[in-house]
Amino acid sequence: MTSGKGGTGRRIVLWRHGQTSWNLERRFQGSTDIELTSTGVAQARRAARLLAALKPDAIVSSDLKRAAATAAELSALTGHTVALDSGLRETYAGEWQGLTHDEITARYGEQYAAWKRGEPVRRGGGELETEVADRAAPVVLEHADKLPEDGTLVVVSHGGTIRTTIGRLLDLEARHWESLGGLSNCCWSVLGEGARGWRLLEHNAGTLPEPVLGDDT
């Protein structure tokens, strides 16, 4: 609910990790633990300076290296300890992981097309998007529930996981989650608490428009 003291209510900032080498290669990462590039570290530092101005009350992150290293840059500026949670990892995508976009469309064309149509698909034999939301959204809500009135939570995660979490928190049907465009590296979306629940305030914010390079392109 919106604060009764004239505040803006709680906010959740869902922040995608910085660039990795697999992003540049358009290689599906999924739950593979890939580190940031030097550019990715620089992106995280720049974004952290902007997000620190929001005076976040807490930071929670996926435990994969690319997300944890991104979160560490904000932790260094705010002094908040990062809570690491495996529930915020990117979608496990089985046989798709490690393949480039072109390899996926060549080998799994029908599966890829069905996913893009919004059908429930276990990409590469991995998780359904609804299963990702089942594990990630409760983590976000658990930490959001601990916020003070008008507090801000920063969630550091991955493009696909952030999209499914937003879809779940906005109570959108899963087949419509694709309508939420992907996030560029180190960009974020903001959810605000309103009288009727969570609402999307910003999406893919943080830079001028950039190409989205990642698992959900």
Secondary structure, DSSP 4 states (H G I P E B T S, - for coil): ---TTS----EEEEEE---BHHHHTTB--TT--PPBPHHHHHHHHHHHHHHHTT--SEEEE-SSHHHHHHHHHHHHHH-PPEEE-GGGSPPP-GGGTT-BHHHHHHHSHHHHHHHHTT----GGG---HHHHHHHHHHHHHHHHTTSPTT-EEEEEE-HHHHHHHHHHHTT--GGGGGGSPPPPTT-EEEEEEETTEEEEEEEEESSS-----STT-
